[in-house]
Amino acid sequence: MLQALGQLLPIAVAIALSTVPIMATVLILMSPNRDRSSVPFLIGWVVGIAAMAGVFTLGAQAFPAPGTRGPHGSALLGLVQIFIGLALVALAVISWRRGRAHPTEGIPRWLRRVGSFGPWSSFGLAMGLNVRPKALLLSAAAGLSLRVGSLSPESTLIVLGIFAVLASATVSVPIVAAIASPERAETWLVASESWINRNSRTVTNLIVVVIGVVILGNGLRLL
């Protein structure tokens, strides 16, 4: 189980450092709807992470477990991981090139609307953020990593729970902190929004490239 957690840790970090849910969290916490929308957003984010990783974990059962059908089972899992790693790197490169061709500053207009969302809209947004292309690829990588580990159903559920908690930490910690101490939270929320405005695209692309390379390496080891 520890080996499976080790495989999932970089993927959890990549999801945790995804700037869109972090920006949405900051905007919700700075809005008048903070008290009624922040917790539904957090619940939607955690449930979405666990659900997507669970779906891909079930789907990964279609692949033979490593060692059960000779080298071909491991090779097939490795090839899929290589594809996911390359796809993540390609997404980062495309995003970087678009950013250079059409530079934009600040938080996207559509995202600024989340401050006006109610509880159900916030919950739905958080769930929806888990079906972005990058999020789907990372969830698929998580499911394949659990298949490589060949865990029991009980261990798989435990690992998925830990994975969801770690991947959602950058959303859960600010929300809990803001609820516990609203006055203190306001200062660092403003600072966070300013930093994200300046650096979000660069940070996201760099993280995706690094995690893509890690997943690519995991796939190569299975060939």
C-alpha positions, 0 to 999 in steps of 0.5 A: 500500500505504501508503494501505491501511495508513493506512486500517487503522491506526485499526481496528488501534488499536481492536482493540489497545485492546479491553479483553477480550483485554488483561484476559485477557492480564493474568490469564493472566500473573498465573496459575500457568499463565503459562509454558504458556498465555501463548504459545498465547493470543498465537498464537490472538489473532494467528491469529484477527485475521489469519484474520478480516480475511482472510475479510472481505477475500476476501468484499469481493472480491464488491464491484466495485473503486472506479472499475471500474463507474462511481460505483456500485461506490464507492457500494456499498462506501461504504454498507457502511462507513457501516453498519459505522460506525453499527453500532459506534457503536450497540454502544457506546451500548448498552454504555454504557446497560447499564453505567449501568442495571446498573453492575458493578465489576471483571473479569467472573466468566467472564473471571477463569476464564482463569487456570486455562486450559491451552494449548489452552483459552487458544488457543481463547479467543483465537480465539473473542474474534475472533468477538465482534460488535465484533471482527467489525465491525472485521474487516469494516471492515478487509476493505472498506478493503483492497478500496477500496485494490485491492491485489495479492494479494501486497501484501494479504498483507503489509498483513494481516500488518502489520495483525495485528502492530499489532492484537495489540501490546497482547497480544504486548508484555506477554507477551514482557515477562513472559517476558523479565523475570517479576519486573519484570512482576509490578508493572505487571501488578497496576497494569494489573489495577487500572486496567482494573477501574476504566476498562475499560467507559468506555475501550472505549466511547469507542474504539468510538465514535471508530473508528465515526465514522472508518469512517463518514467513510470510507464517506461519502467513497465516495458 
